[in-house]
Amino acid sequence: MTILNDDVVKNRASSVLETRLNRDKMQAGMADWKKQFQDAIKAGAEDDTPPGVPQYIIHAITVVFKV
């Protein structure tokens, strides 16, 4: 059995994606998503004060559940 590429279907799918996909919204969403992961991994990201030893300990225990 051989699977061949259908260029007509590929071109039609590409044109549909280009018309339906909003690149600006997608880039903004990816930037928000990236910021959320950075905040989840960084200890004490909720406020601007530097985290203390207890915050680091709690962060080390809970970081698995945040990501």
N, C-alpha and C positions, 0 to 999 in steps of 0.2 A: 504494500500500500504506500502510495506517495502522496503527500499533501503539497499542493501547489499554491503559490501566492496569487491572489486575485487582485490585480492592480486597480480595477474599477471599484471594488468594494473598499479597498484601502484608501483610495482618494476620496470616496464619498464619506467614509467615516472621519477622515481628517478634516474635510470641509465642515461637517456637522459639528465636530469638536471646536473648530475655530470660531464658528458663529455662536455657539452656545456657551463657551467658556469665557469668563471675565477674568482676564489675567491680573488686573489690578486688585480685585477682591481676593483672588487666590494668593497673591504676594502679601497682602495685608494680613490674611489669615495665617499664613506661614510665619510671618514675623511675630504675631501674637502667640502662636503655638511655641515658637522658639523661646520667647520671653518667659512663658509659663514653665517650661522645662528648666530654664536657668534659675528661676526663682525657687523651684522645688528642690533643686540640687544644692543651692547656696544656703548655708546655715544663717539664720537670723535675717532672712530676706524681707520679713514683714515690716521692719522699721529700720531706721538709719543708725541706730546704736549698735556698736560692735557686740557680737554675741559672747556670752560668758561660758565658762566650763559646763554648767548644767545644760545650757542650750545646745552646745556641741554634743553632749551625751544623748540628749533627747533626739537631736537631729540624726545622729548615727543610727539610732534604733529605728526611727520612723522614715528615713529616706527611701527605703525599699517600698513602702506603702504609698509614698507621694508620687513616685514615678511609675 
